[in-house]
Amino acid sequence: MAEKQRILIVDDDENIAELISLYLTKECFETKMVLDGEEALKQFPIFKPNLILLDLMLPGIDGYQVCRELRAASQVPIIMLSAKGEIFDKVLGLELGADDYIIKPFDSKELVARVKAVLRRYQTAPASSLPAQTPQGDYVEYPDLIVNLTNYSVTYCGRPVEMPPKELELLYFLASSPNQVFTREQLLDHIWGYEYIGDTRTVDVHIKRLREKIKDHANWALTTVWGIGYKFEVKR
């Protein structure tokens, strides 16, 4: 029997945490509930979750700080939960490394669908210090860059680069159509689709994070087309 995927639920409202746990348990996930940020950081290395549902308004250490500390040590998928629906809060959560943002109150079916979607995308290959082998499956390759969508891996200058699924999918999509300009709205539609709730600054946040990990190359670059959007520019 396959091992159940583990979900760490971090919410100071015990009733909400128990309700979420009930939804996910019915879908054959293993869950663990914690009620504050400090306990979440303690339980993370013990429980070893496959995904974290993280409320923002926590006593003591808030959800933003928990996300920041987790991201410093791991690329585990994080879905933020919050009653705060302002664009600023969503963008800040994404900038800190969250993979998705769900506004309370939420529909149980939508929550489960988003959890499954993030887990489905997050199949990153194990990191290795060895030179990359010949890639297999769906991938794009440029000098010093391989983006593989089949095993969700990125190799840059001979070394693996860890990144959340949305960043990788965005990079792959752009690199698959070199020199083609895409508007932010087009990128949102292709990468986020029905799951997306927010505005076009989400794309800007992910491009910024990609540029921090993948620097411009002599042969290619992630280029801003002012007033329109972005393109993966291949220099002839």
N, C-alpha and C positions, 0 to 999 in steps of 0.2 A: 504493500500500500504506500502511495506517495505521501511524503511528509506534508503536513498542513502548513500553509503559509501563515506567518505570525504577524499580527497587527497590534501595535502599541497604541492605546487610546489615552490621550492626555487631555483631561477636561476636569475643571474643578466642580462642575455640576454633576453630581453622582448619578442623578436620574438620566441625564442625557448620555453619560458614559455607558450606563447599563443598557439603554435603548440601542445605542450604536453597537454595543457588544452583541446584543440579541440579533440584530440584523445580520451581522457578519458571521456569527456562529451558525446561523441557519444556512449560510453559504459555504459552510465547511472551513472557515478560517479559525485559527486559534487566536484568542485575544487576551490582552492583559490591560487592566485599567489602572491608571495612576491619576492623582488629583492635583498635583502641583509640578512645577518645572524642575525643582530640585530632585524630586523622586524620579522624574522621567530620565534625567541624566544619570542617576544611579542605576536604574533598571535597564537602560539601553544596552550596556555591554553584557548584562546577565541574560536578558530575554532574547537578545539578538533578533529584533523584528525585521521582517521583510519590507514593512511600510509603517509610517507613523502618522496618525491623525492627531493634529496638534492644535488645541485651542489657543487663541492669542491672549485672552484676558485671564491670566493665571495669577494666583497669589505668590508673592515673593519674586521668583524669576519668571518674567513673562514669556509668552510664546516666541516673540522675536529673538530674545536672548537665547532661548533654548535652541531655536533653529540655527542661530549663528554658531553656537558651540558644537552642535551636532555636525554642521557642515565643515567645521575645522578638522573633524576626525573621520567623517564618513560621507559617502554619497547615497546613503539610504534614502529612498523616496519619502518625501514629506508632503502631506496635504494639510493645509491650514484651514481651520474652522473658525469662523468669526461672525458676530452679529454686526460688525463694522463693514459696511458695504462701500465706503468711499474709495475712489480710484487710488488715492494716495496710499491707503492701507494695503490694497492689492499689489500695487507696484512695489512697495517696500518689502512685502512678503516674498515676491518673486526675486527681487534683488538680493535678498538674503539666502536664496537657494531653494525656496519651496517649488514643488513641481505642479501644484494646483492650489486653488483657493475656493472654498465653498462657504457661501453665506448662510448663516442661520436665520430663520428655520429652514431646514432642507428636507427634500423628499427622500424617503428611505431608499427607493429604487435608484434615484440619481446618485446618492452616496455610494451605494454598492457598485454601480456601473463605473463611477470614476475610480474607485479603488481598484477594480479589475482592470480598467484601461491603463492606469499607471503601472501596475504590476506587469501587465502584458508587454508594455514597452520597455520595462526596465530589466532587460536580459543582458546586461553588460558582461562581456567576456572577462575572465580573470586577468588582472594586470600581470605583465611579465617584463622583466628587464632584458630579455633576449630580443634580438632583432626580429621584426615581424616576418612571418612566413608569407608565402603567396596567398593572398586573400581569396576566400571562397564566397559565393553567394552574391547578393546585391551590394555592390560597392562602387565608389568612385576613387580614382587614384590620380594624384598630381605629384610633381617633385616634392618629396619630404612630407606628403600628406596622403593618408588612406582613410576614408570614412566608410565603414562597413555597416550597412543597415541590417544585415542578417544576424550578426552576433552583437550588434550595438557596441562597436569598438571604434576608436579613433587612434591612429598612429601618426605622430607628428615628429619629424626629424628622428625617426627610428625608435621613438619611445611611446608607450601607451599613454593616452590622456583620458582621465576619467571625466565624464560629464553626464548630467541628467539627460533623460530621454528626449525632452523637448529641444534642448540645445543641439543634440546630435541630429535629430530629425530636421531641424532648421538648417544646419550646416550641410547635411546630405542633399536636401531639396535644392538649395542654392547652387551647390557644387555640381549637381546633376544637370543644370542648365547654365553652363558658363556664359558670362557676358549678357545674360538676359536680365532685364530689370523687372523686379516685382514690387508692387505697392505693398504697404503694410497690411492693407485689407486683404490682398491676395494671399499673403503669407499667413495671416490669421486663419483664413478659410482652409488653406491646405494643411497647416500644422495643427491647429487647435480644433477646428471644426465645431461640432455641436457642443463640445465640452467647454468652449471658451465663454467666460463672462468677464467683461472688462473693456479696455480700450486699446488703441493701437500702440500705446507706450509699452505694452507687454513685449512687442517685437523689439523695440529699442533696448529694453532691459536684457533680453537674451542675446542680441547682437553684441552688446557691451561685454557680457560675460564670455562670449565666444572669443572676442578680441583679446581678452585678458589671458586666454589659454592658447590661442592660435594666432601668432604674430604674422603680419604681412610678409610674403615671400617675394623673392626677385621675379618669380614666374606667375604669381597669383596673389589675390588680396580680397578681403571682404570690404566692399566699397559702398559708401553712402552716395546715393544719387539724390542730391538736395531737392526737396519739394516733392519727391516721388516715393522713394523707398531704398531698396538695397539690391546689389548684385554680387555674384562671385566673379570677379574680374580676372580673366586669364590674359596675361600680357604676351603678345605675339613676339 
